[in-house]
Amino acid sequence: MNHGLKFNVDRRSVIKTLAAGTLLQAPWVHAANNTIKIGYVSPQTGPLAIFAEPDAFTLAEMKRALAGGIKVGGKSYAVEFVVKDSQSNSNRAAEAASELILKDKVHLVVAGSTPATTNPVADQCELNGMPCITNDTPWQPHFFGRGGDPKKGFDWTYHFFWGLEDVIGVFTNLWTQTPTNKVIGALFPNDSDGNAWGDPKMGFPPVLAQKGFKLVDKGRFQSPADDFSAYIAEFKKNNVEIVTGVLPPPDFANFWSQAAQQGFKPKIVTAAKATEFPAAIQSFGPRAEGLSVEVWWSPAHPFSSSLNGQSSAALAAAYTKATSRPWAMPLAFKHSLFEVAVDALKRSADLKPESIRDAIRDTNLNTIVGPINFKRGPVPNVAKTPLVGGQWQKAGKGFDLVVVENSQAPMVPVQAKFAALK
């Protein structure tokens, strides 16, 4: 076999595969053009499109960094990126991954941006024997949401991000920094994230109870949602002073404007997903001030890229210079997907899927989002990244997201004091 570019299979294995119901073309059958193909799935359209805002910039940076190609098994290859839009739809994400594997014949698939993207993409890769790297989904909704067994793990799919234990730690430490009655109103949608965060055993409820918080959870809502009157009425009735949840920006925008109209004024609002992005925050106008959120990455994070040596601050500045947009958390996580992919390819013995998969498994890399090592757990196939808490505070004509809580990741410096909503 010449670096995996030719593929021979005996008759018995063909019959065996046919008997199983499908004959998949081996993903590593490629034209002899000495090109490595990396497939990338992200939600470029639909309600999650805000997560894909840094895509064009990141892909341009990767093309620049890899213009000279990479060496695998002593041989040089050009690198090509095959990009697919999941349309913020899990069924489309699965189709996109399947197309990358069976039609585009990529060597490796990467994906990010919530369980609606990472889970179906990883499932298709697991099914088809395709090496896969994902991030930007808390590890529990990704691992357990796909039926993962901590004793076995998965064969082909690897994931890095923080977990619910980290975000619960960040949020509760944030909430104890200002006096409240400890009554929390929950906004959990009926999706992979909402169900995981609201899970009575694995999610927020048991930890909040243990820490003396009372949770007012009216149940899951169907997203997209345009009327939160029933939730607001329930929160007012129970004298809720803290609101939390994990919901798309359009849903939160509806809730937050209706809260103002209906006279509901909590002291703290910490909404994951919805308040992570400058673009969404700008749309809330003055009512964005004081909103808080978990921070997966910022220019203050003390990490650098393994690909081009950029510090976190330098990456954020380069993005703003190139796009005239403020930095956003997915920027570094997009970058890190390709860092881990390229590092694994460089260490791979050849371009066979098994070789690439084994190289991913053995990853021990310092990236722009922190150290990635899949052997450390907390479960097989998963590496954790650090998490801190942030707040949108007034800066000039707009708002800056500043780090106000670092109990779970003391290596990231606190930049300002947390303040209650005005």
Backbone torsions as a table, in degrees:
resi	resn	phi	psi	omega
1	MET	NA	128.1	-177.1
2	ASN	-94.9	88.0	-179.5
3	HIS	51.2	35.4	174.5
4	GLY	75.1	10.8	-177.0
5	LEU	-86.6	-16.7	174.9
6	LYS	-117.5	151.3	-176.2
7	PHE	-137.6	122.5	176.4
8	ASN	-117.9	140.7	-179.0
9	VAL	-139.3	139.6	-177.3
10	ASP	-83.8	166.6	-172.3
11	ARG	-63.6	-39.2	-177.8
12	ARG	-62.2	-40.4	-179.1
13	SER	-68.9	-33.6	176.5
14	VAL	-63.8	-46.7	-179.7
15	ILE	-61.6	-42.0	179.8
16	LYS	-60.9	-44.0	-179.2
17	THR	-67.7	-42.0	178.0
18	LEU	-60.8	-39.2	-179.9
19	ALA	-63.1	-30.7	179.3
20	ALA	-72.7	-10.8	174.3
21	GLY	111.2	-20.0	178.8
22	THR	-142.0	145.1	171.1
23	LEU	-114.9	102.8	-179.4
24	LEU	-88.1	132.9	171.5
25	GLN	-66.4	131.7	-179.4
26	ALA	-58.3	130.0	-174.8
27	PRO	-61.7	-18.1	-176.3
28	TRP	-93.0	10.9	174.4
29	VAL	-79.7	109.2	-175.4
30	HIS	-129.2	153.3	170.2
31	ALA	-62.6	147.9	-174.7
32	ALA	-78.1	59.4	-179.5
33	ASN	-107.8	12.5	175.1
34	ASN	55.2	40.6	180.0
35	THR	-121.1	131.3	173.0
36	ILE	-92.6	130.2	178.9
37	LYS	-106.6	125.4	174.8
38	ILE	-109.3	119.7	178.6
39	GLY	-87.7	141.4	-176.7
40	TYR	-135.6	124.0	177.9
41	VAL	-113.9	129.1	176.1
42	SER	-152.5	158.9	-177.6
43	PRO	-83.6	83.5	-176.9
44	GLN	-77.9	-17.3	175.6
45	THR	-133.3	166.2	-180.0
46	GLY	91.7	-176.5	-172.4
47	PRO	-64.9	-18.1	179.1
48	LEU	-98.2	8.4	-174.0
49	ALA	-59.4	-24.3	-179.4
50	ILE	-61.7	-28.4	177.6
51	PHE	-66.6	-26.9	-175.6
52	ALA	-92.8	3.7	-178.0
53	GLU	-52.9	-39.5	-179.2
54	PRO	-81.8	3.2	-173.1
55	ASP	-56.6	-52.1	-174.7
56	ALA	-60.9	-44.1	178.7
57	PHE	-61.7	-47.4	-177.2
58	THR	-62.7	-44.3	-179.2
59	LEU	-65.4	-37.4	176.7
60	ALA	-63.7	-41.9	177.8
61	GLU	-62.7	-41.6	-179.6
62	MET	-65.9	-41.3	179.0
63	LYS	-62.4	-37.3	178.7
64	ARG	-68.3	-46.3	-177.1
65	ALA	-66.0	-29.3	-175.1
66	LEU	-109.9	19.3	-177.6
67	ALA	-57.8	-32.9	179.9
68	GLY	-84.5	3.0	-179.0
69	GLY	79.5	-177.9	176.2
70	ILE	-134.8	158.5	178.6
71	LYS	-100.2	130.9	174.5
72	VAL	-128.2	122.1	-179.3
73	GLY	58.4	34.0	177.5
74	GLY	83.6	-0.9	-178.9
75	LYS	-115.7	141.9	-178.6
76	SER	-87.6	139.4	178.9
77	TYR	-134.1	143.5	167.7
78	ALA	-75.4	159.7	179.6
79	VAL	-119.2	129.7	178.5
80	GLU	-121.6	140.0	177.9
81	PHE	-106.6	128.5	176.8
82	VAL	-111.0	112.9	-169.5
83	VAL	-106.9	134.0	178.8
84	LYS	-128.4	142.4	178.3
85	ASP	-92.9	123.1	177.7
86	SER	-79.7	-11.3	-178.5
87	GLN	59.9	24.2	-178.2
88	SER	60.6	27.4	-175.6
89	ASN	-126.9	127.3	-175.1
90	SER	-66.1	-34.0	177.4
91	ASN	-66.1	-42.1	178.7
92	ARG	-67.2	-35.6	177.4
93	ALA	-60.9	-42.2	178.0
94	ALA	-63.8	-43.0	177.7
95	GLU	-61.8	-43.0	-179.7
96	ALA	-60.9	-44.1	178.7
97	ALA	-63.3	-42.3	179.3
98	SER	-61.8	-41.9	177.5
99	GLU	-62.0	-43.2	-179.9
100	LEU	-60.3	-41.1	-176.4
101	ILE	-74.4	-51.8	-169.3
102	LEU	-89.6	-33.0	-175.9
103	LYS	-99.8	-47.7	-176.7
104	ASP	-84.0	-14.0	176.3
105	LYS	55.1	48.9	178.1
106	VAL	-72.9	162.3	178.4
107	HIS	-91.3	-21.3	-170.6
108	LEU	-159.9	143.1	178.3
109	VAL	-118.4	136.5	173.2
110	VAL	-126.1	150.4	-179.3
111	ALA	-159.7	155.3	175.7
112	GLY	-147.5	-171.2	170.9
113	SER	81.4	71.3	170.2
114	THR	72.5	161.7	-178.9
115	PRO	-59.4	-25.7	179.8
116	ALA	-61.2	-22.9	176.8
117	THR	-103.8	-52.7	-170.2
118	THR	-66.8	-38.6	-175.2
119	ASN	-67.6	-52.0	179.3
120	PRO	-64.9	-34.9	178.9
121	VAL	-65.1	-48.2	179.8
122	ALA	-62.8	-38.7	179.0
123	ASP	-61.0	-43.2	178.3
124	GLN	-63.5	-39.6	179.7
125	CYS	-67.5	-41.0	178.2
126	GLU	-61.8	-41.6	-179.0
127	LEU	-65.3	-35.4	-172.6
128	ASN	-104.4	8.2	178.8
129	GLY	65.2	43.5	-178.4
130	MET	-113.9	125.3	176.0
131	PRO	-59.4	137.3	-173.0
132	CYS	-145.7	137.5	176.4
133	ILE	-126.8	128.9	179.6
134	THR	-132.9	160.6	171.8
135	ASN	-155.0	-174.0	177.7
136	ASP	64.5	41.6	166.4
137	THR	-148.3	127.7	175.9
138	PRO	-50.7	142.4	-167.7
139	TRP	-64.3	-29.8	-179.7
140	GLN	-66.3	-50.6	176.8
141	PRO	-59.9	-29.2	179.1
142	HIS	-76.4	-50.2	-174.5
143	PHE	-75.2	-55.7	-178.1
144	PHE	-75.6	-29.4	177.1
145	GLY	-63.6	-19.6	177.7
146	ARG	-103.4	13.5	179.2
147	GLY	76.0	26.2	-178.1
148	GLY	-66.7	141.1	176.7
149	ASP	-108.1	117.0	-177.8
150	PRO	-58.6	-19.8	178.5
151	LYS	-80.8	-24.2	-175.2
152	LYS	-113.7	-41.2	-173.7
153	GLY	72.0	-159.5	179.7
154	PHE	-116.9	164.0	-177.7
155	ASP	-89.9	-33.5	-167.4
156	TRP	-124.3	-10.0	-167.4
157	THR	-119.5	131.2	-176.1
158	TYR	-127.5	143.5	-170.0
159	HIS	-140.6	140.6	173.8
160	PHE	-135.5	131.1	178.2
161	PHE	179.7	178.6	176.0
162	TRP	-82.9	175.3	-178.5
163	GLY	-121.7	175.4	-179.5
164	LEU	-61.7	-32.8	178.5
165	GLU	-61.7	-33.3	179.6
166	ASP	-73.9	-45.5	-177.0
167	VAL	-69.8	-34.1	175.9
168	ILE	-65.2	-42.2	177.7
169	GLY	-61.7	-44.7	179.3
170	VAL	-63.5	-50.3	-175.9
171	PHE	-62.3	-48.3	-176.0
172	THR	-66.6	-35.3	176.3
173	ASN	-68.7	-34.4	175.7
174	LEU	-63.2	-47.5	-173.8
175	TRP	-68.9	-21.0	179.5
176	THR	-86.2	-0.9	-179.5
177	GLN	-82.8	-8.9	178.0
178	THR	-139.1	144.0	-175.4
179	PRO	-68.4	130.5	174.2
180	THR	-145.0	175.0	175.1
181	ASN	-85.7	2.8	177.4
182	LYS	65.4	23.1	175.3
183	VAL	-98.2	121.6	-172.4
184	ILE	-114.5	130.9	173.5
185	GLY	-97.3	132.5	-175.3
186	ALA	-102.3	136.2	172.6
187	LEU	-121.0	86.7	-177.4
188	PHE	-114.6	115.2	178.4
189	PRO	-75.2	165.2	178.0
190	ASN	-84.5	70.4	175.9
191	ASP	-143.8	-177.6	-174.2
192	SER	-58.0	-43.6	179.6
193	ASP	-67.1	-52.4	-176.7
194	GLY	-58.9	-41.9	-179.6
195	ASN	-69.0	-34.5	178.4
196	ALA	-71.6	-45.3	-178.3
197	TRP	-65.0	-36.3	-177.9
198	GLY	-90.9	2.8	-177.1
199	ASP	-59.4	128.8	-174.8
200	PRO	-66.1	-18.2	179.4
201	LYS	-105.8	-46.1	-172.4
202	MET	-98.6	-14.7	-172.2
203	GLY	-97.4	-148.3	-176.9
204	PHE	-67.7	-40.9	-168.9
205	PRO	-50.3	-51.3	-175.4
206	PRO	-65.7	-36.6	-178.5
207	VAL	-70.8	-40.4	179.0
208	LEU	-63.1	-42.0	178.7
209	ALA	-61.8	-43.4	-178.9
210	GLN	-63.2	-32.2	-177.8
211	LYS	-93.3	9.6	173.9
212	GLY	85.6	13.6	176.2
213	PHE	-92.4	148.1	173.6
214	LYS	-104.3	126.1	-177.5
215	LEU	-101.5	124.6	174.5
216	VAL	-102.6	102.5	-175.2
217	ASP	-119.2	105.5	-177.7
218	LYS	-78.8	-2.3	-179.7
219	GLY	106.8	174.1	-175.4
220	ARG	-77.2	142.7	174.9
221	PHE	-110.5	154.1	178.6
222	GLN	-83.8	125.2	178.2
223	SER	-99.2	138.6	2.9
224	PRO	-74.3	143.8	-178.8
225	ALA	-123.2	134.1	-178.6
226	ASP	-113.4	-4.5	-179.7
227	ASP	-133.4	112.6	-179.3
228	PHE	-109.7	18.8	-175.9
229	SER	-57.1	-41.2	-177.9
230	ALA	-65.3	-38.7	178.4
231	TYR	-67.3	-44.1	-178.9
232	ILE	-63.1	-41.6	178.4
233	ALA	-61.5	-42.6	179.0
234	GLU	-64.1	-41.1	-179.6
235	PHE	-65.8	-41.7	-179.6
236	LYS	-66.0	-42.1	-179.3
237	LYS	-60.2	-36.3	-177.4
238	ASN	-95.6	10.0	178.9
239	ASN	54.1	46.2	178.9
240	VAL	-66.0	129.7	177.0
241	GLU	-112.4	-12.0	178.1
242	ILE	-127.3	131.9	174.8
243	VAL	-117.2	133.5	175.3
244	THR	-137.6	166.7	179.1
245	GLY	169.3	179.2	177.1
246	VAL	-138.0	99.2	-170.8
247	LEU	-147.0	152.7	-179.6
248	PRO	-63.1	151.9	-179.1
249	PRO	-51.4	-42.3	-178.9
250	PRO	-62.2	-37.7	178.5
251	ASP	-65.1	-45.6	-178.9
252	PHE	-64.5	-38.8	179.1
253	ALA	-57.7	-41.6	177.9
254	ASN	-64.7	-46.2	179.7
255	PHE	-60.1	-46.3	-171.9
256	TRP	-69.6	-37.0	178.0
257	SER	-71.8	-37.7	178.6
258	GLN	-69.4	-33.7	176.4
259	ALA	-60.4	-42.1	179.0
260	ALA	-65.2	-45.5	-178.6
261	GLN	-61.9	-34.0	-174.1
262	GLN	-99.8	11.4	172.7
263	GLY	70.6	28.1	177.5
264	PHE	-97.5	118.5	-175.4
265	LYS	-127.5	86.5	177.2
266	PRO	-71.4	161.8	178.4
267	LYS	-83.3	-30.4	-178.0
268	ILE	-136.6	134.4	171.4
269	VAL	-129.3	115.3	-179.8
270	THR	-122.5	97.7	-172.5
271	ALA	-117.2	109.0	178.2
272	ALA	-68.0	156.8	-177.8
273	LYS	70.1	-59.0	-171.2
274	ALA	-64.7	-35.6	-173.4
275	THR	-114.7	26.8	-179.7
276	GLU	-88.4	-12.9	-167.5
277	PHE	-117.9	133.1	177.7
278	PRO	-56.2	-38.9	-178.1
279	ALA	-61.5	-42.5	178.9
280	ALA	-68.1	-42.6	-178.7
281	ILE	-60.1	-42.7	179.1
282	GLN	-58.8	-36.0	-177.0
283	SER	-70.6	-18.5	179.5
284	PHE	-82.6	-10.0	179.3
285	GLY	63.7	-147.5	-176.4
286	PRO	-58.3	-25.1	-177.0
287	ARG	-75.5	3.2	174.5
288	ALA	-78.9	-24.1	-174.2
289	GLU	-61.4	127.2	176.6
290	GLY	91.6	-10.2	175.5
291	LEU	-62.1	142.9	-177.6
292	SER	-123.1	160.4	-172.9
293	VAL	-163.8	159.4	172.8
294	GLU	-71.4	147.7	-179.5
295	VAL	-120.3	113.2	-178.1
296	TRP	-85.3	-25.7	179.5
297	TRP	-161.9	149.3	176.5
298	SER	-155.1	169.0	175.9
299	PRO	-60.7	-18.7	-179.8
300	ALA	-81.3	-11.5	-178.7
301	HIS	-66.9	135.1	-171.9
302	PRO	-86.0	45.2	-176.6
303	PHE	-123.4	156.6	180.0
304	SER	-129.9	160.0	-179.9
305	SER	-75.7	136.0	175.3
306	SER	-77.4	-13.3	-177.4
307	LEU	-88.5	-45.9	-175.5
308	ASN	-128.7	5.6	175.4
309	GLY	76.3	0.6	-179.3
310	GLN	-63.1	137.6	171.0
311	SER	-75.7	168.2	176.7
312	SER	-59.1	-43.0	179.9
313	ALA	-63.8	-39.7	-179.4
314	ALA	-67.9	-37.9	178.1
315	LEU	-63.9	-45.3	179.1
316	ALA	-60.7	-42.8	-179.5
317	ALA	-66.7	-40.3	179.6
318	ALA	-63.5	-39.4	179.5
319	TYR	-64.1	-46.7	-179.4
320	THR	-64.3	-39.8	179.3
321	LYS	-63.5	-41.1	-176.2
322	ALA	-77.7	-30.4	-171.2
323	THR	-116.8	-11.9	-172.8
324	SER	61.6	22.0	177.2
325	ARG	-112.6	152.8	174.3
326	PRO	-70.9	157.7	177.9
327	TRP	-63.5	154.8	174.1
328	ALA	-141.0	153.6	-173.1
329	MET	-55.1	-40.3	-178.4
330	PRO	-61.3	-20.2	-178.2
331	LEU	-51.2	-53.5	-176.7
332	ALA	-71.6	-31.7	-179.2
333	PHE	-73.1	-31.8	171.0
334	LYS	-62.0	-49.0	-178.5
335	HIS	-57.5	-44.3	-175.6
336	SER	-68.9	-29.8	174.6
337	LEU	-54.6	-46.4	-177.9
338	PHE	-75.8	-31.1	173.9
339	GLU	-57.2	-49.9	-177.5
340	VAL	-67.2	-40.2	179.3
341	ALA	-62.2	-48.3	-177.5
342	VAL	-66.7	-40.8	177.8
343	ASP	-60.1	-43.4	179.3
344	ALA	-65.2	-43.1	179.2
345	LEU	-61.2	-41.9	-179.1
346	LYS	-64.2	-31.3	-179.9
347	ARG	-89.4	-8.3	-177.3
348	SER	-70.5	142.0	-179.5
349	ALA	-65.9	-34.0	179.6
350	ASP	-162.6	-167.1	-176.2
351	LEU	-97.7	15.4	174.4
352	LYS	-69.2	144.8	179.9
353	PRO	-54.8	-40.9	-178.9
354	GLU	-62.3	-38.6	-179.3
355	SER	-67.3	-43.5	179.0
356	ILE	-65.4	-43.5	178.3
357	ARG	-58.1	-45.1	-179.0
358	ASP	-65.3	-35.6	178.4
359	ALA	-67.3	-39.1	176.5
360	ILE	-62.6	-45.4	-179.5
361	ARG	-56.3	-35.9	-175.9
362	ASP	-90.5	11.4	-177.8
363	THR	-58.1	133.5	171.2
364	ASN	-146.6	86.6	-166.1
365	LEU	-132.5	134.9	171.6
366	ASN	-87.2	118.2	-175.2
367	THR	-118.3	179.2	178.6
368	ILE	-63.5	-19.6	178.5
369	VAL	-107.7	8.7	179.1
370	GLY	115.5	-179.4	-178.1
371	PRO	-71.4	135.9	177.2
372	ILE	-116.3	118.2	178.1
373	ASN	-143.7	108.6	-173.6
374	PHE	-74.8	-10.6	-178.0
375	LYS	-85.7	-10.0	-177.2
376	ARG	-86.9	-12.0	178.8
377	GLY	83.2	-164.0	28.3
378	PRO	-76.7	-18.5	174.6
379	VAL	-133.8	164.6	178.9
380	PRO	-56.5	148.4	175.1
381	ASN	73.5	4.9	-176.3
382	VAL	-124.8	136.6	171.2
383	ALA	-121.5	143.5	-178.7
384	LYS	-100.1	145.9	175.3
385	THR	-116.6	155.6	-173.8
386	PRO	-71.8	155.2	-178.0
387	LEU	-139.1	135.9	176.1
388	VAL	-130.1	179.0	179.4
389	GLY	-112.1	144.3	-179.1
390	GLY	-134.1	165.4	177.8
391	GLN	-139.6	141.3	176.1
392	TRP	-80.8	112.8	-178.9
393	GLN	-119.1	150.7	-175.3
394	LYS	-59.2	132.9	176.7
395	ALA	-147.2	108.6	-177.7
396	GLY	61.6	-127.0	-179.3
397	LYS	-88.5	-7.4	-177.2
398	GLY	-128.7	-144.7	-178.0
399	PHE	-134.7	146.3	173.4
400	ASP	-114.7	143.1	173.6
401	LEU	-89.4	113.0	-176.6
402	VAL	-115.2	147.5	-179.6
403	VAL	-75.9	124.5	-178.6
404	VAL	-122.8	-1.0	-175.6
405	GLU	-154.4	127.5	-177.7
406	ASN	-137.6	30.6	-176.1
407	SER	-61.3	-30.5	-177.7
408	GLN	-91.2	-13.4	-177.1
409	ALA	-148.5	75.0	-174.9
410	PRO	-64.1	-13.2	178.0
411	MET	-71.1	-14.6	177.8
412	VAL	-96.6	120.1	-174.1
413	PRO	-71.9	143.0	172.7
414	VAL	-75.7	136.1	-175.6
415	GLN	-107.2	-21.1	-177.3
416	ALA	-158.4	169.8	177.7
417	LYS	-88.1	143.9	176.0
418	PHE	-75.5	137.6	-179.1
419	ALA	-129.7	146.1	177.2
420	ALA	-68.5	158.6	177.3
421	LEU	-62.6	145.5	-180.0
422	LYS	-84.1	NA	NA
